Amino acid sequence: MDNPGSIWGPKPSLLGIGAALTLCAAAATAWFATADDAQGALLLGVFTAAAAMATGYGLLIRPRLRADADGVHVRTLAGTDYAPWRAVHARLVSARRLGRDSTTLEIEFDDVSEEPRLAVLGWLDLGAEPSDVLDDLNRIRPT
């Protein structure tokens, strides 16, 4: 049976909301700057920069995770990490943070030729529940 590949990344709707929020914050920063409110303009400027960086990061790393019959690709700002299936170990990790349970998908690349690498991906990175992504990875992985 031929296993088709799959891709996961931040949801386009979230990136669109981030872009709209960035534009609104930039407009508010300009308005506060012309209204002689330096503290308000500074605060909104910092928020605008943070929103722009988060949205830009989400756009640059799409797709964050790609898997096919050959192996797994994880995209980062530094490039794309690839490992064949024989060197990939994926698992779910649940932890309680700030009073909330969170589940992440940990993908360890254990190539013999290189130093082991670890990618930790959450719901925002994947655009889907990590448990569903792990199920898909197990389905795609050749037997």
Order of alpha helices (4+ residues) and beta strands (2+ residues): beta-alpha-alpha-beta-beta-beta-beta-beta-beta-alpha-alpha
